[in-house]
Amino acid sequence: MERRPYDPERDAAALWELKQRFERELGGLGDGAKAGTYDGKLTDDYRERYLAWVERCVERDSECVTVAESSDEGGLAGYVFVLPGKFAMIWDAAVLNELYVREAVRGTGLADDLLAAAYECARAQNLPVDRIALDVGTENDRAASVYRREGFEPWGSLVARDLD
């Protein structure tokens, strides 16, 4: 598999396809109560906004999104997205925004390869705290086990509420 920086002109459609899978899998975790929320946001407007935001991030840091291309999968097998340093200041540390590996290639080491790219990107950022942080749901056991294996540990606690 070839690991390379994301190219908006070449990869946008394939990235969007993986992003949809990512969101739908998150929505289906646990009892699936979030499925409607996650699926419902995947509109054409959201696609345009998401891809434009990714492109703005890549303009700031060409290495912030890494994709893995696979001839076996006929396109992208996965991606990792680290927020550019300017946007990471909210946590004072590098922020691993998204990591997704297509189900067919899970367990092949691709997640480790993509995380290595994320660490390279994070090390290049000039941030107050020398670490990389992410938000992983408590019901996402598979992802949590990858992150634990990689040495991630709890660091604070994220809380949220609806804006209704």
PLY file of the C-alpha trace (Angstrom):
ply
format ascii 1.0
element vertex 164
property float x
property float y
property float z
element edge 163
property int vertex1
property int vertex2
end_header
0.00 0.00 0.00
1.24 3.44 -0.86
1.08 6.04 1.89
1.08 9.62 0.57
-0.24 13.11 1.27
-3.87 13.75 0.35
-4.40 15.48 -2.99
-7.76 17.34 -3.10
-8.03 17.13 -6.88
-7.24 13.43 -7.04
-8.65 12.09 -3.77
-11.73 14.14 -2.78
-14.36 11.63 -3.93
-12.54 8.67 -2.34
-11.94 10.59 0.91
-15.64 11.48 1.09
-16.56 7.82 0.60
-14.30 6.84 3.54
-15.59 9.77 5.65
-19.15 8.50 5.16
-18.10 5.02 6.30
-16.31 6.56 9.29
-19.41 8.52 10.35
-21.83 5.64 9.82
-19.63 3.26 11.82
-19.46 5.79 14.67
-23.23 6.13 14.60
-23.71 2.38 14.75
-21.58 1.87 17.88
-23.19 0.69 21.09
-26.95 0.50 20.81
-26.97 2.48 17.56
-28.91 5.37 19.11
-26.65 7.88 17.36
-27.04 6.30 13.91
-29.70 8.74 12.74
-27.67 11.74 13.87
-24.48 10.59 12.19
-26.21 9.44 9.00
-28.42 12.53 8.85
-25.51 14.94 8.66
-24.06 13.31 5.54
-25.79 15.71 3.16
-24.45 17.26 -0.03
-23.96 20.52 1.85
-21.95 18.77 4.58
-19.84 17.01 1.92
-18.99 20.31 0.26
-18.20 21.98 3.60
-16.13 19.04 4.85
-14.06 18.71 1.68
-13.51 22.49 1.54
-12.35 22.44 5.17
-9.97 19.55 4.50
-8.59 21.45 1.51
-8.04 24.58 3.67
-6.24 22.44 6.24
-4.03 20.88 3.56
-3.23 24.36 2.23
-1.91 25.22 5.71
-0.07 21.92 6.18
0.34 19.66 3.16
1.17 16.70 5.43
-1.87 16.94 7.73
-3.92 14.38 5.79
-2.25 11.16 4.73
-4.02 8.57 2.61
-3.22 4.93 1.95
-3.86 3.83 -1.58
-4.45 0.18 -2.36
-4.72 -1.46 -5.75
-6.54 -4.35 -4.04
-9.23 -2.03 -2.68
-9.52 -0.05 -5.90
-8.82 3.30 -4.26
-8.16 4.55 -0.78
-7.89 1.97 1.98
-7.67 4.52 4.79
-6.64 7.96 5.92
-5.42 9.91 8.91
-6.16 13.60 9.52
-4.15 15.69 11.99
-5.32 19.25 12.49
-2.79 21.84 11.34
-0.92 23.40 14.26
-2.84 26.68 14.02
-6.11 24.84 14.67
-4.63 22.54 17.34
-3.94 25.36 19.78
-7.35 24.72 21.35
-5.78 21.72 23.11
-2.21 23.08 23.12
-1.21 19.71 21.64
-1.38 18.09 18.24
-4.90 16.84 17.50
-5.57 13.56 15.74
-8.86 14.52 14.15
-9.73 11.33 12.28
-8.28 7.93 11.54
-10.14 5.47 9.38
-9.15 2.13 7.88
-11.46 0.29 5.50
-12.84 -2.86 7.14
-11.29 -5.19 4.54
-7.75 -4.12 5.50
-8.12 -3.86 9.27
-5.58 -5.94 11.15
-2.93 -5.52 8.42
-0.87 -2.85 10.19
-2.31 -0.02 8.10
-3.57 1.83 11.19
-0.03 1.73 12.61
1.38 3.08 9.32
-1.15 5.90 9.26
-0.47 6.71 12.90
3.24 6.91 12.10
2.38 9.57 9.51
0.28 11.38 12.12
3.18 11.39 14.57
5.51 12.81 11.90
3.03 15.59 11.19
2.53 16.29 14.91
6.27 16.43 15.65
6.63 19.14 13.00
4.09 21.38 14.76
5.26 24.06 17.18
2.81 23.56 20.04
3.06 24.25 23.80
2.52 20.59 24.79
4.57 17.86 23.12
1.85 15.26 22.66
-0.93 14.19 20.34
-4.50 13.95 21.59
-7.76 12.61 20.22
-11.36 11.97 21.16
-12.39 8.33 21.04
-15.83 7.22 22.17
-16.12 4.82 25.07
-18.12 2.43 22.88
-15.45 2.30 20.16
-13.57 -0.68 21.61
-11.66 -1.55 18.44
-10.26 1.98 18.04
-9.56 2.28 21.75
-7.52 -0.93 21.68
-5.41 0.41 18.78
-4.76 3.64 20.66
-3.90 1.82 23.90
-1.47 -0.40 22.00
0.08 2.78 20.58
0.60 4.20 24.09
-2.33 6.62 24.28
-3.73 7.11 27.77
-6.54 9.18 29.27
-5.72 12.89 29.40
-8.56 14.91 30.83
-12.16 14.26 29.99
-14.30 15.61 27.18
-17.86 16.51 28.04
-20.59 17.77 25.70
-24.23 18.78 25.60
-26.81 19.37 22.90
-27.39 22.98 21.83
-31.18 22.71 21.77
0 1
1 2
2 3
3 4
4 5
5 6
6 7
7 8
8 9
9 10
10 11
11 12
12 13
13 14
14 15
15 16
16 17
17 18
18 19
19 20
20 21
21 22
22 23
23 24
24 25
25 26
26 27
27 28
28 29
29 30
30 31
31 32
32 33
33 34
34 35
35 36
36 37
37 38
38 39
39 40
40 41
41 42
42 43
43 44
44 45
45 46
46 47
47 48
48 49
49 50
50 51
51 52
52 53
53 54
54 55
55 56
56 57
57 58
58 59
59 60
60 61
61 62
62 63
63 64
64 65
65 66
66 67
67 68
68 69
69 70
70 71
71 72
72 73
73 74
74 75
75 76
76 77
77 78
78 79
79 80
80 81
81 82
82 83
83 84
84 85
85 86
86 87
87 88
88 89
89 90
90 91
91 92
92 93
93 94
94 95
95 96
96 97
97 98
98 99
99 100
100 101
101 102
102 103
103 104
104 105
105 106
106 107
107 108
108 109
109 110
110 111
111 112
112 113
113 114
114 115
115 116
116 117
117 118
118 119
119 120
120 121
121 122
122 123
123 124
124 125
125 126
126 127
127 128
128 129
129 130
130 131
131 132
132 133
133 134
134 135
135 136
136 137
137 138
138 139
139 140
140 141
141 142
142 143
143 144
144 145
145 146
146 147
147 148
148 149
149 150
150 151
151 152
152 153
153 154
154 155
155 156
156 157
157 158
158 159
159 160
160 161
161 162
162 163
